[in-house]
């Protein structure tokens, strides 16, 4: 089933590229319909439930050390949540690594709560009947940056290095279809069926895309993090599975987040 969907999506790309992607009247009205639906739902985004649960988990004493995450330094000092997503990913001297939000939460679960790295990374994404702490924490923390402009730094040499690696991955073609991220995301106004494909190399599209994740996916009934977004695009690209909070995933996030600098963060959002 899944295979068919992916093949259909990829055929969509081939046909789309060949046909020059003229929009029919029907396509246009469907897009408008989806937009109206999005606006109608935005007032009652189920992501609220993840945000509330996440705030509880942030404050809850957990793990072998029976400690909460409230002293975790996510980038603006211990315990600061307000606005912190706008500066991530960033370099952390204590771990000597560039970290995104998810990887930093793993670091704090290990250092503050005493979990092993494997335990802290064990359940990255929720699924049917499965609610995980990570999604809820991500929803809560990102919600505290709503309305603030992205300002990810690229000054530290390791931040520059992460950006360069992320850029190289973006353009790296491989796999059975010889696709790169750039195949689908480096051209203006490209679409697969009804889905607009952002040109992630332009500030406008990168800002709109990046500042709308995490998102509650109506079609999946789940809240999806940015790590999940990248994981799923690796799958669409027929690349090997992207490892949760791997250096590659953080480097790509760094590249896309810097391209989105200046954009006003507006998530957790809601998507089809
Ligand atoms: C085969 C085409 C294809 C390739 C290759 C691809 N993507 Fe995507 N990407 C999509 C589609 C289709 C969507 C929209 C999916 C949806 O709405 O369900 C998307 C959505 C996204 C989004 C979210 C956009 C938004 O506005 O919500 C990001 C970010 C993204 N891709 C990044 C990447 C990165 C990084 C890579 C390389 C690892 C990549 N994509 C490779 C097709 C592709």
Boltz pocket constraint, residues with backbone or C-beta under 6 A from the ligand:
constraints:
  - pocket:
      binder: B
      contacts: [[A, 9], [A, 10], [A, 13], [A, 169], [A, 170], [A, 179], [A, 180], [A, 181], [A, 182], [A, 183], [A, 184], [A, 185], [A, 192], [A, 195], [A, 196], [A, 197], [A, 198], [A, 205], [A, 208], [A, 209], [A, 210], [A, 212], [A, 229], [A, 230], [A, 233], [A, 234], [A, 236], [A, 237], [A, 252], [A, 256]]
      max_distance: 6.0
